[in-house]
Amino acid sequence: MKQLIGKQSSEIYRGYAEKTVVDYRSDIDIDCKEIDKGELRGLVGLRESGTTLIPFTPAEKYPLKGEKVPYLFGRADREHLLQDVQGMTGYIIESPEHRIILYLSGEKIYRVDYKTARALAALYIQDTKRKWNMAKR
């Protein structure tokens, strides 16, 4: 299920997030800065203790095949980075504290259910891998 909330803007997002997030409200400010850049696509899980942002990074912005980049407390290649999209999506779906999941399409904001969030992440992963294969990079 996908329910349209409105045009993608930090004001609309903030209004929605502030109804849910109690602790770590600075997460909302961080998310809004990313939204204001105008290119953000992905999922956001909202819970009382903050937000979980899962960006759908464009395929061409990932490192080249075999290249490792700094990530968290180590280094990771693009396959690892992409796999974390699936892992983090599972986290927001399986964690009972995430009350709301939003999908940022780059143009509009939607409220989505767990099944739709999982499907959107799977489509993103599939499309990214397809683009990597086509680019042979």
C-alpha positions as CSV (number, residue, x, y, z in Angstrom):
1,M,0.0,0.0,0.0
2,K,1.3,3.4,-1.0
3,Q,-0.5,6.5,0.3
4,L,0.5,9.9,-1.2
5,I,1.2,12.5,1.4
6,G,2.3,15.3,-0.9
7,K,5.2,17.0,-2.9
8,Q,8.6,16.0,-1.5
9,S,9.7,18.9,0.7
10,S,11.3,19.2,4.1
11,E,8.3,21.1,5.4
12,I,5.9,18.3,4.7
13,Y,8.4,15.7,6.0
14,R,9.1,17.7,9.2
15,G,5.3,18.0,9.9
16,Y,4.9,14.2,9.6
17,A,8.1,13.3,11.5
18,E,7.5,15.7,14.4
19,K,4.2,13.8,15.2
20,T,6.2,10.6,15.8
21,V,9.7,11.4,16.9
22,V,10.1,12.2,20.6
23,D,13.9,11.6,21.2
24,Y,16.8,12.5,19.0
25,R,14.6,15.1,17.2
26,S,17.9,16.4,15.6
27,D,17.5,13.4,13.2
28,I,14.6,15.3,11.6
29,D,16.9,18.3,10.9
30,I,19.5,16.0,9.4
31,D,16.9,14.4,7.1
32,C,15.5,17.7,6.1
33,K,18.9,19.0,5.0
34,E,19.2,15.9,2.7
35,I,15.6,16.4,1.4
36,D,16.4,20.1,0.7
37,K,19.3,19.0,-1.6
38,G,16.6,17.9,-4.0
39,E,17.9,14.5,-5.0
40,L,17.1,12.2,-2.1
41,R,15.3,9.0,-2.8
42,G,14.7,6.2,-0.3
43,L,12.9,5.0,2.8
44,V,12.7,6.6,6.2
45,G,11.5,4.7,9.3
46,L,10.0,6.9,12.0
47,R,10.0,5.9,15.6
48,E,9.8,7.7,19.0
49,S,13.6,7.4,19.3
50,G,14.5,9.0,16.0
51,T,14.6,8.2,12.3
52,T,16.3,5.6,10.1
53,L,17.1,7.0,6.7
54,I,17.9,4.5,3.9
55,P,19.0,6.4,0.8
56,F,18.6,4.8,-2.6
57,T,21.9,6.0,-4.0
58,P,22.1,6.2,-7.8
59,A,24.0,3.3,-9.3
60,E,26.7,5.5,-10.8
61,K,27.5,7.1,-7.4
62,Y,28.7,3.8,-5.9
63,P,32.4,2.9,-6.0
64,L,33.8,1.0,-9.0
65,K,33.7,-2.8,-8.9
66,G,36.3,-4.1,-6.5
67,E,37.0,-0.7,-5.0
68,K,36.6,-0.4,-1.2
69,V,35.6,2.9,0.5
70,P,35.5,3.9,4.2
71,Y,32.3,2.7,5.7
72,L,31.3,2.7,9.4
73,F,34.2,1.3,11.2
74,G,36.0,-0.3,8.3
75,R,35.9,-0.4,4.5
76,A,33.3,-1.8,2.1
77,D,32.8,-2.5,-1.6
78,R,29.7,-1.6,-3.5
79,E,28.0,-5.0,-3.1
80,H,28.4,-4.6,0.7
81,L,26.9,-1.1,0.6
82,L,24.0,-2.3,-1.5
83,Q,23.4,-5.3,0.7
84,D,23.0,-2.9,3.7
85,V,20.0,-1.4,2.0
86,Q,18.3,-4.7,2.3
87,G,19.5,-5.2,5.8
88,M,18.4,-1.8,7.0
89,T,15.0,-2.2,5.3
90,G,14.6,-5.5,7.2
91,Y,15.4,-3.6,10.4
92,I,12.8,-1.0,10.0
93,I,10.2,-3.6,9.0
94,E,11.0,-6.0,11.7
95,S,11.5,-3.5,14.5
96,P,8.3,-2.9,16.4
97,E,9.4,0.6,17.4
98,H,9.2,1.9,13.8
99,R,5.7,3.2,13.6
100,I,5.7,4.8,10.2
101,I,7.7,4.2,7.0
102,L,7.9,6.9,4.4
103,Y,9.1,6.5,0.8
104,L,10.8,9.6,-0.7
105,S,10.5,9.3,-4.5
106,G,12.5,12.3,-5.3
107,E,9.4,14.2,-6.2
108,K,6.7,13.1,-3.7
109,I,6.5,11.6,-0.2
110,Y,4.4,8.5,0.4
111,R,3.4,6.6,3.5
112,V,4.0,2.9,2.8
113,D,3.3,-0.4,4.6
114,Y,6.0,-3.0,5.4
115,K,5.3,-5.1,2.3
116,T,5.6,-2.1,0.0
117,A,8.8,-0.9,1.7
118,R,10.4,-4.3,1.2
119,A,9.3,-4.4,-2.5
120,L,10.6,-0.9,-3.1
121,A,14.0,-1.8,-1.7
122,A,14.1,-5.0,-3.7
123,L,13.3,-3.2,-6.9
124,Y,16.0,-0.6,-6.1
125,I,18.6,-3.3,-5.5
126,Q,17.6,-5.2,-8.7
127,D,17.7,-2.0,-10.8
128,T,21.1,-0.9,-9.3
129,K,22.7,-4.3,-10.1
130,R,21.2,-4.2,-13.6
131,K,22.8,-0.8,-14.2
132,W,26.1,-2.0,-12.9
133,N,26.0,-4.9,-15.3
134,M,25.1,-2.7,-18.2
135,A,27.9,-0.3,-17.4
136,K,30.5,-3.0,-17.0
137,R,32.2,-1.0,-14.3
